[in-house]
Amino acid sequence: MKSPNSHTKLFDGRDIFYFDDADSTMPASRSEDRRELDLRPLTAELRHDALTGDWITVASHRQKRAFLPPAHACPLCPTTKTNPSEIPDNFDVAVFENKGPAFGPDLGNISLPNPVAPFGFSTQSFGRCEVVVFSSEHEGSLGSMPVSRIETVIHAWRSRTAELQKIEGVTQVFPFENRGQDIGVTLHHPHGQIYSYPFVTPTTKKLLQQIDVHGGDFFKELVEFESDSERVILETANFIVFVPFAARWPIEIHLLPKRAVSDFTELSDQEIPELAELYKKVLTGLDALYGNPIPYISAWHQAPMVEGRENIRLMLQITSPVRDKDKLKYLAGSESAMGAFVGDVAPEETASRLRKVMK
């Protein structure tokens, strides 16, 4: 497994890791962070919702985070004399601890006072949040980068997943990318994040319940079901890309490995280049659909570190609210309040259009 090419500390003690491309010209060591020493914000509060059993993070310090700064003040560009950014030196791919995290920096295990949490129960929002910067260039997107760079990003996700899963109290590791202002990004620079939760997320809890109810080899059967459908978009020796049967969003794409792979750490060195090339086709195809950059959430679901994790596969889910060239889907009462989605476009129609642009 590829380790970071360099690791150092930022001005407030946060970790930063550098992952270099295979043909990189980056130096073996990187410059130190010269900003004045400072303290990190206190760990946020984690509150238990008695109505749903979900955990809600209250992180007031995040109100002060950067919001769409101009290019000359971007915190994700390499540091210059006029811009003392979060990244002290030039880089191919950089991963660092988030300055204003929703989880962490304190680590620990959530412990309920009894099996049923009382009303008003709260604890610390343990865990860790990291930022993954895909390039030192301020403009562009991951899909526009060479396959070799996407490989480097996947190696970074793989390496960080392996290390984050070892941290005390971390139950689930979630790499993702928000792209576009319509999705809510606060920084234009191409980047993603990794959240390390101290609990199993509500989405994964539902999946575990469905797997238990279904029985059998859930994901093997799912791959077989979707493989025989007209919703398949792309397929390689080891992966399949499709629009799911019950897609919620106007654009919704799932990617699954054909074998049982619980998370990035279980991918083979031979599968990573194949996945990188496939992921690039998916991302460039999205932007080709309407001829301009599509806002999306790219979510890499990984198995949590709990009993039954061997039944869950690594799964990419890309969703976009774009329902036409100049129209967005907004979550109205049924979706927002009740979680009951109404699809605007038939999944088979979406798959047909995506197949054409991804060829």
C-alpha angles and dihedrals in degrees: 000000000000113000125203113283090221137010128190141148132262125226094275097043099267119143122248124189129193122209115192129206118251090254095036124149093199117131121254093243130040135215120269123248105260097190118119116273114267141172125253120238118265118267111273125248122261114209127193116229107218091196095062108010089241126138118237122197117217105199107166093172089070089073087077097054121121115279119204096318119190118266094258090059099040112142092208097057118091113276118269132178090266098037116048094191134178091267114064098197144023117285149171097219123357129190121191140163112270114256092219105029128186088212125037157315085176114069130211147107126284109241121188116210089232137354091276115050113230121235110280097024116157139163139169119302095240122188138066139277123201134185119223112203111200099199144000087236113098095211128058138045138258091256091057093055125093118273088246090062092049087052089055090051091050090049088052091051089048095049095045092046090055093051098040092052088061094058117108112263097006108135104169134020118207124186114192145155129217110200126189137020091261087064091049106256115167097196125051095203111106106262146128137200142232119216119196108198128203089216140038107270120243092247092054092045089057091048092051089051092050092049090050093049093045096048123190123066097326100187095040089055091044092054090049092049095049093041089063094049134092088238095080111116104175136000135187134175093279107018141050129202121199147150106252121246093243101035113177099195131060087243115031124155129181127195123194135177112238092228130054106280115160098191144340092287091067095055113108122235087248093054096053097070089046091050092046093054092046093048091052090053090051095049096044090045090055092056091046092056094081099008096252139072111295118217109233148156113231108197124186106201113204130184114266122238094258140100110295096030089127088068093060125079130209103263134183116212118185117188131180131181092215108120096167138001093280102015133088130197112236121198105248129188099294094049099037100038103031105021089234107137127206113204117224097195130036110250091229091056092049091049092051092053093045092050090057095052095040096055 
